[in-house]
Amino acid sequence: MERACDDERRAAPEPETALHCDAETILDAVRQARRLASEAGAAFYGIFADDASQPSICIDSEFPKVSANSRRICAADQPWLRRQARPLEPVWWHDESRPPNNGAAGRFALARNIAALTPSLPGVALPVYCRTGSGFVVFAGHSLKLDDKTLCDLHLRCFPLFDAARTAVELRPGSVDSLSGREVQCLQLTADGRTSEEIAALLGLSVHTVNRYLAASTQKLNAVSRVHAVAKAIRMSLVE
Amino acid sequence: MIPRFADIHAPLSFATRSPDATGANDSEPVAMTTGPSSPLSAEALAAIDGIATRRDLSRWLATACRIAGAPHFLLVATMGDASWQDERILASNWAYDLVHLIGVDHILCLAEGEHTVAMGAPATRVLHAANATRSAQANDTLGEYGLAAFCSLELRPGPRHYHLVLAAPSAGDLKSERLGELQMLSSYVLSRVSKTLFASDVSDALSDRERECIHWVAEGKTTDEIAVILGLTSNTVNSYLAHAIQRCGARNRAMAVAAAIRSGAI
């Protein structure tokens, strides 16, 4: 049921605001994000969704504008930002302009250290894989207060937050992330060796519908055949 | 058909660790204590690095679930992860005969019903044995085996997700304040090990020619196009591909391409 609604929402015409957003749900997502940020002691937060090759910003702490930090993250050239190279584990970084002495965001058993995503601000980034897609949430600030236990709790709450933000904000149309949940599901089952008939039986759809989903995803991925689409989707980590 | 979980099941009566889990190769890489006050995260985290086999994974999950109040667990793959329903149960410490008495289909319903706790969902929903599955007989059997309360946690370590079913003698045993942590840590573990533990390795199985053909199929080429590219006849290309599909243990070209990419062969 949910997926069907989701598909309809995606198919709806683009709203004419610069940000492509759904005003009712976006404020809720912003409220959720602010609450988490203040609990973590973060001055900056940003919710990023995976796009074709680089992350795109959904919402950040300067909503409805986009902060310089977010723009820098979207344009940064760090392997971790590519979803193929991103395990679920959180990552953290310290303020590179200061000596790493008062490690407020240091010493996580749970997280890996990477080069700073936000220069001059210590922070953490928490990857998420949700029904609505994949991405990560960044919290940064000089008074960040986190330990392994609170980091784990924060990470868990980033999943509903990401779903809320990702549903509210449309990324640029035409990007591969515009594959719907059903399309990804059909591609995944195809990669698992299932035929259209089997997928139809498993998902409770008609064979014709399954074929339409697969044709749509093949087209969106700019592939020439179903197998080509599967190969591209795996390489982009849309499916496993 | 012999289900895969046969080698990792443990008797229902185990108190701390099942005897068969201590044997063989290991030097206790995933040892954790289960004192009532032990923080789940610190010890569970320290043990994550030691997980190298399915048995290690099973033992880690068993201990982590026990800290969260559930003596029994089942790890279930989402649909499509394996060709056979039985193979969707990736790890468990349920009694082997219990899994078969209940039936895999009913267990999958238990894992994937509406009561499933999504990542970060605020409320924990506990199912009681009386309405655990749609079969009254199966529910009775669960009760007889001392499993009265169930909770299914959704795990999202990556694009593919899983369900971790916890089972306890009574609903009060499940420590609701620990379930979120268990859900997150188990997801971390699966994010690390699922690729190596649940994927078949085909990287060495393919010959150079087969690899070449599969490579071009993954680029969207047809048999005829590959024949021209490689200077072979279409029949030869098809025969290479048929062999490659067989060696990947795949059912068709799409599955073979997927397996080859996952294993890094192409």
Interface residues (C-beta under 8 A of the other chain):
Chain A: P87 L88 E89 A109 L110 V128 Y129 C130 S134 D148 K149 C152 D153 H155 L156 R157 C158 F159 P160 L161 V184 Q188 L189 T190 A191 D192 G193 R194 T195 L202 A223 V224 S225 R226 V227 H228 V230 A231 I234 R235 S237 L238 V239 E240
Chain B: P39 S41 A42 L45 A46 M79 G80 D81 S83 A118 M119 G120 A121 R156 P157 G158 P159 R160 H161 G180 E181 Q183 M184 L185 S187 Y188 S191 R192 V217 A218 E219 G220 T222 A250 R251 N252 R253 A254 M255 V257 A258 I261 R262
